[in-house]
Amino acid sequence: MDEKGQSWPEAMLSLVIILVIFSSLLPMATKLTSSVLIKKNAMIAAETSFQAAIHFRANGQLSGSRTHEGRDYHWTVSGGEICVTYEEVRGLGSKCVNL
């Protein structure tokens, strides 16, 4: 038994172990990435509502839109609150804040 290096079964075992580790981490990474994207869109919607409040106070503007990174954020002022609607991965998202 004076072989040098790895044998074929040892190499396949190593490959299977690495494959199992990465295949178990991939769904977690995908979920984390989508969660961060949803939070980012909500943060941009909050920023849009702040800008809408500035437009409303300064000019009396009741609606408008903003495009950020190819995504449209539409805002309206009604009933003492500003509502921002935008498209998400899972459908339509909205964020409303009081004036």
DOTOR-733106 format. One record per atom (N, C-alpha, C, O, CB): residue in three letters; x, y, z; residue number from 1. Coordinates in steps of 0.02 Angstrom, whole numbers. Glycine has a CB too. Layout:
N
  code       x       y       z  pos
   ALA       X       Y       Z  NUM
...
This chain:
99
  code       x       y       z  pos
   MET      41     -59       0    1
   MET       0       0       0    1
   MET      43      63       0    1
   MET      37     104      45    1
   MET     -47       0      60    1
   ASP      85      69     -47    2
   ASP     126     129     -52    2
   ASP     103     174    -109    2
   ASP     142     198    -149    2
   ASP     199     110     -62    2
   GLU      36     184    -111    3
   GLU       7     229    -162    3
   GLU      16     301    -140    3
   GLU      16     317     -81    3
   GLU     -68     213    -172    3
   LYS      25     344    -189    4
   LYS      32     415    -174    4
   LYS     -29     452    -204    4
   LYS     -52     434    -258    4
   LYS      99     444    -203    4
   GLY     -54     503    -167    5
   GLY    -111     541    -191    5
   GLY    -177     512    -169    5
   GLY    -180     467    -127    5
   GLY    -109     546    -266    5
   GLN    -230     538    -198    6
   GLN    -298     515    -181    6
   GLN    -321     463    -230    6
   GLN    -303     462    -289    6
   GLN    -347     575    -180    6
   SER    -362     419    -204    7
   SER    -393     369    -248    7
   SER    -459     396    -276    7
   SER    -483     448    -252    7
   SER    -405     302    -210    7
   TRP    -486     363    -325    8
   TRP    -548     384    -356    8
   TRP    -606     386    -306    8
   TRP    -643     435    -307    8
   TRP    -565     338    -414    8
   PRO    -616     336    -263    9
   PRO    -671     340    -215    9
   PRO    -664     398    -166    9
   PRO    -714     429    -147    9
   PRO    -676     275    -176    9
   GLU    -602     413    -145   10
   GLU    -593     470    -101   10
   GLU    -610     536    -135   10
   GLU    -640     580    -105   10
   GLU    -521     473     -75   10
   ALA    -592     542    -198   11
   ALA    -608     602    -236   11
   ALA    -684     609    -245   11
   ALA    -710     664    -238   11
   ALA    -574     600    -305   11
   MET    -719     555    -259   12
   MET    -791     557    -267   12
   MET    -825     574    -201   12
   MET    -874     612    -200   12
   MET    -817     491    -295   12
   LEU    -800     547    -146   13
   LEU    -828     562     -80   13
   LEU    -820     636     -64   13
   LEU    -866     668     -39   13
   LEU    -794     518     -26   13
   SER    -762     663     -79   14
   SER    -750     735     -67   14
   SER    -797     777    -110   14
   SER    -825     826     -86   14
   SER    -677     753     -83   14
   LEU    -806     757    -172   15
   LEU    -850     793    -217   15
   LEU    -922     791    -192   15
   LEU    -957     842    -195   15
   LEU    -846     765    -287   15
   VAL    -945     734    -168   16
   VAL   -1013     727    -143   16
   VAL   -1023     770     -80   16
   VAL   -1075     802     -73   16
   VAL   -1029     653    -127   16
   ILE    -974     771     -36   17
   ILE    -979     811      25   17
   ILE    -984     885       7   17
   ILE   -1026     921      35   17
   ILE    -918     799      71   17
   ILE    -943     909     -40   18
   ILE    -946     979     -61   18
   ILE   -1012     994     -94   18
   ILE   -1041    1048     -82   18
   ILE    -888     995    -109   18
   LEU   -1038     949    -135   19
   LEU   -1102     958    -168   19
   LEU   -1159     963    -117   19
   LEU   -1203    1005    -126   19
   LEU   -1115     901    -217   19
   VAL   -1159     922     -66   20
   VAL   -1211     924     -15   20
   VAL   -1208     990      24   20
   VAL   -1260    1019      38   20
   VAL   -1203     864      34   20
   ILE   -1148    1013      40   21
   ILE   -1142    1076      77   21
   ILE   -1169    1134      36   21
   ILE   -1209    1174      61   21
   ILE   -1068    1088      96   21
   PHE   -1148    1139     -26   22
   PHE   -1171    1195     -67   22
   PHE   -1245    1190     -85   22
   PHE   -1279    1241     -89   22
   PHE   -1131    1198    -130   22
   SER   -1270    1130     -95   23
   SER   -1341    1124    -111   23
   SER   -1385    1140     -50   23
   SER   -1443    1159     -59   23
   SER   -1356    1053    -136   23
   SER   -1360    1132      10   24
   SER   -1399    1151      68   24
   SER   -1395    1226      82   24
   SER   -1440    1254     112   24
   SER   -1375    1112     130   24
   LEU   -1341    1259      60   25
   LEU   -1334    1331      70   25
   LEU   -1369    1372      16   25
   LEU   -1386    1430      28   25
   LEU   -1260    1349      73   25
   LEU   -1379    1345     -42   26
   LEU   -1408    1382     -98   26
   LEU   -1479    1408     -83   26
   LEU   -1492    1466     -97   26
   LEU   -1409    1339    -159   26
   PRO   -1525    1367     -57   27
   PRO   -1592    1394     -42   27
   PRO   -1590    1450      11   27
   PRO   -1628    1498       6   27
   PRO   -1638    1338     -18   27
   MET   -1546    1444      59   28
   MET   -1540    1495     110   28
   MET   -1515    1561      79   28
   MET   -1539    1615      97   28
   MET   -1493    1472     167   28
   ALA   -1467    1557      35   29
   ALA   -1440    1616       2   29
   ALA   -1493    1649     -43   29
   ALA   -1497    1710     -46   29
   ALA   -1378    1598     -39   29
   THR   -1532    1609     -76   30
   THR   -1586    1636    -119   30
   THR   -1638    1671     -77   30
   THR   -1661    1726     -95   30
   THR   -1618    1580    -159   30
   LYS   -1658    1641     -21   31
   LYS   -1707    1672      23   31
   LYS   -1680    1737      52   31
   LYS   -1716    1787      57   31
   LYS   -1727    1624      79   31
   LEU   -1617    1737      72   32
   LEU   -1586    1797     100   32
   LEU   -1583    1853      48   32
   LEU   -1597    1911      64   32
   LEU   -1516    1781     125   32
   THR   -1566    1836     -13   33
   THR   -1562    1886     -66   33
   THR   -1631    1916     -81   33
   THR   -1636    1977     -89   33
   THR   -1534    1854    -130   33
   SER   -1682    1876     -84   34
   SER   -1749    1903     -98   34
   SER   -1774    1944     -39   34
   SER   -1808    1994     -50   34
   SER   -1799    1846    -113   34
   SER   -1757    1925      22   35
   SER   -1777    1964      81   35
   SER   -1744    2032      81   35
   SER   -1776    2082      97   35
   SER   -1758    1926     145   35
   VAL   -1681    2035      63   36
   VAL   -1646    2099      59   36
   VAL   -1676    2143       4   36
   VAL   -1681    2203      14   36
   VAL   -1571    2088      47   36
   LEU   -1694    2114     -52   37
   LEU   -1724    2152    -107   37
   LEU   -1791    2182     -86   37
   LEU   -1806    2239    -102   37
   LEU   -1733    2107    -168   37
   ILE   -1832    2144     -49   38
   ILE   -1897    2169     -26   38
   ILE   -1886    2226      23   38
   ILE   -1922    2277      20   38
   ILE   -1937    2112       8   38
   LYS   -1838    2220      69   39
   LYS   -1824    2274     116   39
   LYS   -1796    2336      81   39
   LYS   -1811    2392     100   39
   LYS   -1774    2250     169   39
   LYS   -1756    2325      30   40
   LYS   -1730    2382      -8   40
   LYS   -1786    2420     -43   40
   LYS   -1787    2481     -42   40
   LYS   -1678    2357     -60   40
   ASN   -1833    2384     -73   41
   ASN   -1889    2416    -107   41
   ASN   -1932    2454     -57   41
   ASN   -1957    2508     -73   41
   ASN   -1932    2364    -144   41
   ALA   -1942    2427       2   42
   ALA   -1981    2462      54   42
   ALA   -1945    2525      77   42
   ALA   -1977    2576      91   42
   ALA   -1994    2415     114   42
   MET   -1879    2522      81   43
   MET   -1841    2581     101   43
   MET   -1845    2635      48   43
   MET   -1851    2694      64   43
   MET   -1767    2562     113   43
   ILE   -1842    2616     -16   44
   ILE   -1848    2665     -70   44
   ILE   -1919    2694     -71   44
   ILE   -1928    2753     -87   44
   ILE   -1831    2632    -138   44
   ALA   -1969    2653     -55   45
   ALA   -2038    2679     -51   45
   ALA   -2045    2729       6   45
   ALA   -2080    2779      -1   45
   ALA   -2088    2621     -41   45
   ALA   -2011    2717      62   46
   ALA   -2013    2765     117   46
   ALA   -1979    2830      97   46
   ALA   -2003    2885     114   46
   ALA   -1979    2736     180   46
   GLU   -1924    2825      62   47
   GLU   -1889    2884      37   47
   GLU   -1933    2923     -13   47
   GLU   -1934    2984     -13   47
   GLU   -1822    2865       4   47
   THR   -1969    2886     -54   48
   THR   -2014    2917    -102   48
   THR   -2071    2954     -66   48
   THR   -2092    3008     -87   48
   THR   -2043    2865    -150   48
   SER   -2096    2924     -12   49
   SER   -2150    2958      26   49
   SER   -2123    3022      58   49
   SER   -2160    3071      63   49
   SER   -2178    2911      80   49
   PHE   -2061    3022      80   50
   PHE   -2031    3083     107   50
   PHE   -2026    3137      53   50
   PHE   -2043    3195      65   50
   PHE   -1961    3068     136   50
   GLN   -2004    3118      -7   51
   GLN   -2000    3166     -62   51
   GLN   -2070    3189     -82   51
   GLN   -2079    3247    -102   51
   GLN   -1964    3134    -122   51
   ALA   -2119    3145     -78   52
   ALA   -2188    3164     -95   52
   ALA   -2214    3215     -44   52
   ALA   -2251    3261     -62   52
   ALA   -2235    3102     -96   52
   ALA   -2196    3206      20   53
   ALA   -2217    3254      71   53
   ALA   -2187    3323      57   53
   ALA   -2220    3374      67   53
   ALA   -2195    3230     141   53
   ILE   -2126    3324      34   54
   ILE   -2095    3388      16   54
   ILE   -2132    3421     -42   54
   ILE   -2146    3480     -40   54
   ILE   -2020    3378      -3   54
   HIS   -2148    3382     -94   55
   HIS   -2186    3409    -151   55
   HIS   -2255    3432    -130   55
   HIS   -2279    3483    -155   55
   HIS   -2191    3356    -207   55
   PHE   -2288    3395     -86   56
   PHE   -2355    3413     -63   56
   PHE   -2354    3478     -23   56
   PHE   -2395    3522     -34   56
   PHE   -2385    3357     -22   56
   ARG   -2307    3484      23   57
   ARG   -2303    3544      65   57
   ARG   -2282    3605      24   57
   ARG   -2308    3660      36   57
   ARG   -2253    3533     122   57
   ALA   -2237    3596     -22   58
   ALA   -2211    3653     -60   58
   ALA   -2258    3675    -117   58
   ALA   -2270    3734    -127   58
   ALA   -2142    3636     -89   58
   ASN   -2285    3626    -154   59
   ASN   -2323    3642    -215   59
   ASN   -2396    3622    -212   59
   ASN   -2435    3642    -256   59
   ASN   -2291    3609    -273   59
   GLY   -2417    3584    -163   60
   GLY   -2485    3559    -160   60
   GLY   -2497    3501    -208   60
   GLY   -2555    3485    -223   60
   GLY   -2533    3614    -175   60
   GLN   -2444    3470    -232   61
   GLN   -2450    3415    -279   61
   GLN   -2480    3354    -244   61
   GLN   -2457    3335    -190   61
   GLN   -2381    3397    -310   61
   LEU   -2531    3323    -274   62
   LEU   -2566    3267    -243   62
   LEU   -2546    3198    -268   62
   LEU   -2564    3148    -238   62
   LEU   -2639    3276    -253   62
   SER   -2509    3195    -322   63
   SER   -2487    3130    -347   63
   SER   -2424    3139    -389   63
   SER   -2409    3194    -412   63
   SER   -2542    3095    -388   63
   GLY   -2388    3085    -398   64
   GLY   -2328    3087    -439   64
   GLY   -2297    3018    -443   64
   GLY   -2324    2969    -417   64
   GLY   -2278    3137    -411   64
   SER   -2240    3015    -475   65
   SER   -2206    2951    -480   65
   SER   -2131    2963    -481   65
   SER   -2107    3018    -494   65
   SER   -2228    2913    -544   65
   ARG   -2095    2910    -466   66
   ARG   -2022    2912    -465   66
   ARG   -1998    2845    -491   66
   ARG   -2027    2793    -477   66
   ARG   -1995    2925    -392   66
   THR   -1945    2847    -530   67
   THR   -1914    2785    -555   67
   THR   -1845    2778    -523   67
   THR   -1804    2824    -526   67
   THR   -1909    2785    -633   67
   HIS   -1834    2721    -493   68
   HIS   -1770    2707    -462   68
   HIS   -1747    2637    -483   68
   HIS   -1782    2588    -469   68
   HIS   -1774    2712    -384   68
   GLU   -1690    2633    -516   69
   GLU   -1662    2570    -540   69
   GLU   -1712    2531    -582   69
   GLU   -1718    2470    -575   69
   GLU   -1639    2528    -481   69
   GLY   -1749    2566    -625   70
   GLY   -1796    2533    -670   70
   GLY   -1862    2514    -640   70
   GLY   -1903    2483    -673   70
   GLY   -1765    2473    -697   70
   ARG   -1874    2531    -577   71
   ARG   -1937    2515    -543   71
   ARG   -1975    2580    -530   71
   ARG   -1947    2628    -506   71
   ARG   -1924    2476    -476   71
   ASP   -2040    2581    -547   72
   ASP   -2081    2640    -538   72
   ASP   -2115    2640    -470   72
   ASP   -2143    2589    -449   72
   ASP   -2134    2646    -594   72
   TYR   -2112    2697    -436   73
   TYR   -2144    2707    -372   73
   TYR   -2195    2764    -381   73
   TYR   -2175    2821    -394   73
   TYR   -2092    2724    -315   73
   HIS   -2260    2748    -376   74
   HIS   -2313    2798    -385   74
   HIS   -2340    2818    -317   74
   HIS   -2354    2775    -275   74
   HIS   -2370    2769    -431   74
   TRP   -2347    2882    -306   75
   TRP   -2372    2905    -242   75
   TRP   -2433    2950    -250   75
   TRP   -2440    2985    -300   75
   TRP   -2318    2943    -204   75
   THR   -2477    2947    -200   76
   THR   -2537    2989    -198   76
   THR   -2547    3013    -127   76
   THR   -2529    2980     -79   76
   THR   -2599    2950    -224   76
   VAL   -2576    3072    -121   77
   VAL   -2593    3102     -56   77
   VAL   -2668    3103     -51   77
   VAL   -2702    3132     -94   77
   VAL   -2562    3174     -48   77
   SER   -2695    3071       1   78
   SER   -2767    3073      12   78
   SER   -2781    3056      85   78
   SER   -2749    3012     114   78
   SER   -2804    3024     -36   78
   GLY   -2830    3091     113   79
   GLY   -2851    3076     181   79
   GLY   -2797    3086     233   79
   GLY   -2796    3050     283   79
   GLY   -2876    3007     185   79
   GLY   -2752    3132     222   80
   GLY   -2700    3145     272   80
   GLY   -2643    3095     272   80
   GLY   -2605    3092     321   80
   GLY   -2730    3148     339   80
   GLU   -2637    3055     220   81
   GLU   -2581    3008     216   81
   GLU   -2554    3004     145   81
   GLU   -2589    3018      96   81
   GLU   -2602    2939     241   81
   ILE   -2492    2984     141   82
   ILE   -2459    2974      77   82
   ILE   -2451    2899      67   82
   ILE   -2422    2865     109   82
   ILE   -2390    3012      73   82
   CYS   -2476    2874      11   83
   CYS   -2469    2803      -5   83
   CYS   -2425    2796     -68   83
   CYS   -2437    2828    -119   83
   CYS   -2539    2769     -16   83
   VAL   -2376    2753     -63   84
   VAL   -2331    2738    -118   84
   VAL   -2344    2666    -140   84
   VAL   -2343    2621     -98   84
   VAL   -2256    2749     -98   84
   THR   -2356    2655    -203   85
   THR   -2365    2587    -230   85
   THR   -2309    2572    -279   85
   THR   -2286    2616    -316   85
   THR   -2435    2579    -263   85
   TYR   -2288    2509    -280   86
   TYR   -2234    2488    -323   86
   TYR   -2239    2413    -336   86
   TYR   -2272    2377    -298   86
   TYR   -2165    2505    -292   86
   GLU   -2207    2391    -389   87
   GLU   -2208    2319    -405   87
   GLU   -2153    2283    -367   87
   GLU   -2096    2307    -364   87
   GLU   -2200    2308    -481   87
   GLU   -2170    2227    -339   88
   GLU   -2123    2184    -305   88
   GLU   -2116    2119    -343   88
   GLU   -2149    2108    -394   88
   GLU   -2144    2171    -232   88
   VAL   -2074    2075    -317   89
   VAL   -2065    2010    -348   89
   VAL   -2130    1970    -343   89
   VAL   -2148    1934    -390   89
   VAL   -2007    1971    -314   89
   ARG   -2165    1976    -287   90
   ARG   -2225    1937    -275   90
   ARG   -2289    1973    -292   90
   ARG   -2343    1948    -276   90
   ARG   -2227    1916    -204   90
   GLY   -2285    2031    -322   91
   GLY   -2346    2067    -339   91
   GLY   -2338    2141    -325   91
   GLY   -2283    2169    -332   91
   GLY   -2406    2040    -299   91
   LEU   -2393    2174    -306   92
   LEU   -2393    2245    -294   92
   LEU   -2380    2260    -221   92
   LEU   -2413    2231    -177   92
   LEU   -2459    2277    -318   92
   GLY   -2333    2304    -206   93
   GLY   -2319    2323    -137   93
   GLY   -2342    2394    -125   93
   GLY   -2347    2434    -172   93
   GLY   -2244    2316    -121   93
   SER   -2355    2411     -63   94
   SER   -2375    2479     -47   94
   SER   -2349    2498      22   94
   SER   -2339    2455      65   94
   SER   -2451    2487     -51   94
   LYS   -2339    2562      31   95
   LYS   -2318    2589      96   95
   LYS   -2354    2654     106   95
   LYS   -2350    2699      64   95
   LYS   -2240    2598      99   95
   CYS   -2390    2660     162   96
   CYS   -2427    2721     177   96
   CYS   -2402    2751     241   96
   CYS   -2388    2716     290   96
   CYS   -2503    2706     182   96
   VAL   -2395    2817     242   97
   VAL   -2373    2854     302   97
   VAL   -2419    2913     312   97
   VAL   -2445    2942     265   97
   VAL   -2298    2877     296   97
   ASN   -2428    2931     375   98
   ASN   -2470    2989     392   98
   ASN   -2430    3053     382   98
   ASN   -2369    3055     390   98
   ASN   -2495    2985     465   98
   LEU   -2466    3106     364   99
   LEU   -2434    3171     354   99
   LEU   -2419    3204     420   99
   LEU   -2392    3259     422   99
   LEU   -2477    3217     312   99
